[in-house]
Amino acid sequence: MEEKIETASEMIKEGEPLEKIKKYTKLDENKILELIKKIGNEKVQ
């Protein structure tokens, strides 16, 4: 699971679309949205 989260995080940082992240990581959409929010907050700091 941790590897999938790391992959999704990298894809988010690269600006990949949500559907593509879901396809390649098989993560739940809510989990991906949570990561997007977290990464967005990290960029602000």
N, C-alpha and C positions, 0 to 999 in steps of 0.2 A: 504493500500500500504506500509506503514512504517513497518508493521509487516512482510510482505513478504521480504522487503529489509533486515531487521534484521536477518531473517531466512537464507536468501541467504548468508549474510555476515558470519554467523556462519559456514555454510556449506563450504564456500570458505576457511575459516581458518582451517577447519578440513581436507581439501584436497579432498573434494568430486568432482567428474567430472562434467563438464558443463552440460551435458545431464541430469544428475540426479537432479541438481539444477533447471534446466528448468522444469522438470517434477513435482517436489514438490512445487515450488514457483509460477509457471505459469508466471514468469517474462520474458520479452523480452531478447533475447540473447545479444543484445547490452547493455542493462542495467546491465546484469550480468558481461559482459566483463569490463564495466566501474567500477563496484564494485571491480573486481579482480585487476584492475590497481590501484585503490584508496587504497585498502588494502595492495598491494605490496609496495606502497610508504610509508604507515604508518609503515610497518615493518622495512624499511630502516632507518627511523628517530630515 
